[in-house]
Amino acid sequence: MSNRLQERLVALSAARLKGMRRGIEKESLRALPDGKLALTPHPIALGSALTHPHITTDFSESQLELITGVHAGVESALEELTRVHQFTYRVLDQLGDERLWVSSMPCGLPTDETIPIGRYGSSNVGRAKSVYRMGLSHRYGRRMQTISGIHYNWSLPDVSSEQYFALIRNFRRQAFLLLYLFGASPALCSSFVAGRPHELQPLGDGSMFMPHGTSLRMGRLGYQSDAQASLAVSYNSLEGYAASLQDALTRPWPAYEAIGIRNLGGDYNQLGTSLLQIENEFYGTIRPKRVINPGERPLHALRERGVEYVEVRLMDLDPFETVGINAQTMRFIDVFLLHCLLSDSPDDTPQEIAELAQNQHLTAARGREV
């Protein structure tokens, strides 16, 4: 540990450290006993996917998202996630034999167009959420959107937006370590890559894998977009980050213009033809976040009131843990983020951004190669 880092750590008061907060969002597919995707609607007994604070759906009607509140302790966050998990399982058990798929890479998938998109009712907000997902399906394909993971939300008191962006730059530089230590998706069901070029090798009957892979979810077969790769978003300041996203939200993209806003029948294909439909379409290993007011756009909230917390987005589901993550991993993430916050963080450059993307792909595909 450098002297400067040690000095900054010592300078942290106990009160600030005790003010550390975290929350969890866990995505999981509903699957049948034969390992195939459940195509049933979101169970009514789980509440409204549009308004329920702890149980909703992500991209697909078949993809649950379980959400905790904000917690001062690791144990209390896990306890809440476990309670939500247990309630969900009781409902699924009462309705039939569906279970939650434990891996980040999806279970057996049907044809792309058969994967059901999330439905949120007939209100304007609900319809917009469904149209956004229809846009994702046209842009990236539905299979990619069924990949699941853990999102870890984290904050510390009295951290400025400038300091959060310094944390983010360091996190991106060192994120390969989390992929190496906690990557848990080196294999997948062969249905995921049916008809697509890949470098995977057969593994038994119906599965494929990367022999030295850590996280296919974070590699070239996972959440990747050539269009978004053209952005090269910088994290040197809130102003620069916001300007990059604003450009992506307003810049027409030829491939998406070709899709069109509506189809021949008049139904919406997507929300717009810009590079991003909304801010949340931007893929990243970590995001600056701010709780938004009703009807407010996330980018507006960030610009008006600054960064409130960060969202870590690269964690695979741990298939050996009932709720997908354990206390030891959460404490490691807490310390890792604290290290990123307290360490010196020079500005990023376009060259470094490209190198970090390449390093992520190498770690995801070959991270366990000796």
Buried (B, 14 or more C-beta within 10 A) or exposed (E): EEEEEEEBEEEBEEEEEEBBBBBBBBBBBBBBEEEBBBBBEBBEEBBEBBEBEBBBBBBBBBBBBBBBEEBEBBEEBBBBBBBBBEBBBEBBEEEEEBBBBBBBBBBBBBEBEEBBBBBBBEEEEBBBBBBBBBBBBBBBBBBBBBBBBBBBBBBBEEBEBBBBBBBBBBBBBBBBEBBBEBBBBBBBBBBBBEEEEBEBEEBEEEBBBBEEBBBBBBBEBBBBBEBBEEBBBBBBEBEBBBBBBBBBBEEEBEEBEEBEBEEEEEEBBBBBBBBBBBBEBBBBBBBBBBEBEEEEEBBBBBBEBBBBBBBBBBBBBBEEBBBBBBEEBBEBBBEBBBBBBBBEBEEBEEEBBEEBBEBBBBBBBBBBEE
